[in-house]
Amino acid sequence: MVQWTDEERSIITGIFSNLDYEEIGRKTLCRCLIVYPWTQRYFGGFGNLYNAETILSNPLIAAHGTKILHGLDRALKNMDDIKNTYAELSQLHSEKLHVDPDNFRLLADCLTVVIAAKMGNAFTVDAQVAWQKFLAVVVSALGRQYH
């Protein structure tokens, strides 16, 4: 089980409290699909993903990005049991969707870049440490079914 300090909890909660889920979710998923184009294979039903422009303007991608951020909300609300919180989602991505678990890390990296850009100087080293610890726990929980 992961131990969280009060400061880490406060930082993570603070980051979430300032997130525009629609904006950050869209930007994060778009960035992932553009920077790591092989991740597009999981979104075959989302229409034309031919280039960055079509990805950025795709409403299905935007909606799924928002859905991902709302999924992270579940981890925030269950920080002391993220592993079990994501057990069903891990199974879905492993057994039904066959998503390469490394893609969770790539998406988490993209989310960190988007949040850092949005927060600017407020994304301090301490904020990054807490945030990346949080995302590492989420990524591990999502990849749990694969082990």
C-alpha positions in Angstrom: 0.0 0.0 0.0 1.2 3.5 -0.9 1.7 6.0 1.9 0.6 9.5 1.2 1.8 12.5 3.2 -0.7 15.3 4.0 1.3 17.5 1.7 1.1 15.1 -1.2 -2.7 14.7 -0.7 -3.0 18.5 -0.6 -0.9 19.0 -3.7 -2.8 16.4 -5.7 -6.2 17.6 -4.6 -5.1 21.2 -5.5 -4.1 20.2 -9.0 -7.4 18.4 -9.5 -9.4 21.3 -8.1 -8.0 23.6 -10.8 -8.4 21.2 -13.8 -10.8 22.0 -16.6 -11.5 18.3 -17.4 -12.6 19.0 -21.0 -9.6 21.1 -21.9 -6.9 19.1 -20.1 -8.4 15.7 -21.1 -8.7 16.7 -24.8 -5.2 18.1 -24.9 -3.7 15.1 -23.1 -5.2 12.4 -25.3 -4.5 14.4 -28.4 -0.9 14.9 -27.4 -0.5 11.2 -26.7 -2.0 10.2 -30.1 0.1 12.7 -32.0 3.4 12.2 -30.1 3.0 8.4 -30.0 1.1 7.6 -33.2 1.1 3.8 -32.6 -1.4 4.5 -29.8 -3.9 5.4 -32.4 -4.6 1.7 -33.1 -6.8 1.6 -30.0 -9.1 4.3 -31.4 -10.0 2.8 -34.8 -13.7 3.5 -34.2 -13.0 7.2 -33.6 -12.9 8.2 -37.3 -10.1 10.0 -39.2 -6.9 10.3 -37.1 -4.8 10.9 -40.2 -2.8 13.9 -38.9 -2.5 16.2 -35.9 -5.2 18.6 -37.2 -7.8 15.8 -37.5 -6.9 14.5 -34.1 -7.2 17.9 -32.5 -10.6 18.5 -34.0 -12.1 15.1 -33.3 -15.0 15.3 -30.9 -14.8 11.6 -30.0 -11.2 12.0 -28.9 -12.1 15.1 -26.9 -14.9 13.3 -25.2 -12.7 10.3 -24.4 -10.0 12.6 -23.0 -12.6 14.1 -20.6 -13.7 10.5 -19.7 -10.1 9.6 -18.8 -9.8 12.6 -16.4 -13.0 11.7 -14.7 -11.6 8.2 -14.4 -8.6 9.7 -12.6 -11.1 11.3 -10.2 -11.8 7.8 -8.9 -8.2 7.5 -7.9 -8.3 10.8 -6.2 -11.3 9.8 -4.2 -9.8 6.4 -3.3 -6.1 7.3 -2.8 -5.7 4.6 -0.1 -7.0 1.9 -2.4 -6.2 2.8 -6.0 -5.2 -0.8 -6.9 -8.7 -2.2 -6.1 -10.4 0.9 -7.4 -9.0 0.2 -10.9 -9.2 -3.6 -10.8 -12.2 -3.8 -13.1 -10.7 -1.1 -15.5 -7.4 -3.0 -15.6 -9.2 -6.2 -16.5 -11.2 -4.4 -19.3 -8.1 -2.9 -20.8 -6.2 -6.1 -20.6 -8.7 -8.8 -21.6 -11.2 -7.0 -23.8 -9.4 -4.0 -25.3 -5.9 -5.6 -25.3 -4.2 -2.2 -24.6 -0.4 -2.4 -24.2 0.1 -1.4 -20.6 3.0 0.9 -21.5 0.5 3.2 -23.1 -0.8 4.1 -19.6 2.6 5.5 -18.8 2.8 7.4 -22.1 -0.6 8.9 -21.4 0.5 9.8 -17.8 3.6 11.5 -19.2 1.4 13.5 -21.7 -0.9 14.5 -18.8 2.0 15.7 -16.8 3.3 17.9 -19.7 -0.2 19.4 -20.3 -0.7 20.1 -16.6 2.8 21.6 -16.2 2.2 23.9 -19.2 -1.1 25.0 -17.8 0.2 25.6 -14.3 3.4 27.2 -15.3 5.6 28.2 -12.3 2.9 26.8 -9.9 4.0 23.3 -11.0 6.9 23.3 -8.6 9.3 20.4 -8.0 7.3 19.4 -5.0 4.1 19.4 -7.1 5.7 17.3 -9.8 7.0 14.8 -7.2 3.5 14.3 -5.7 1.8 14.3 -9.1 4.1 11.8 -10.6 3.9 9.5 -7.6 0.1 9.7 -7.9 0.2 8.8 -11.6 2.8 6.0 -11.1 0.3 4.4 -8.6 -2.5 4.8 -11.1 -0.4 3.3 -14.0 0.6 0.4 -11.8 -3.0 -0.3 -10.8 -4.1 -0.2 -14.5 -1.4 -2.6 -15.4 -2.0 -4.9 -12.6 -4.2 -7.4 -14.6 -1.3 -7.9 -17.0 1.0 -9.5 -14.5 
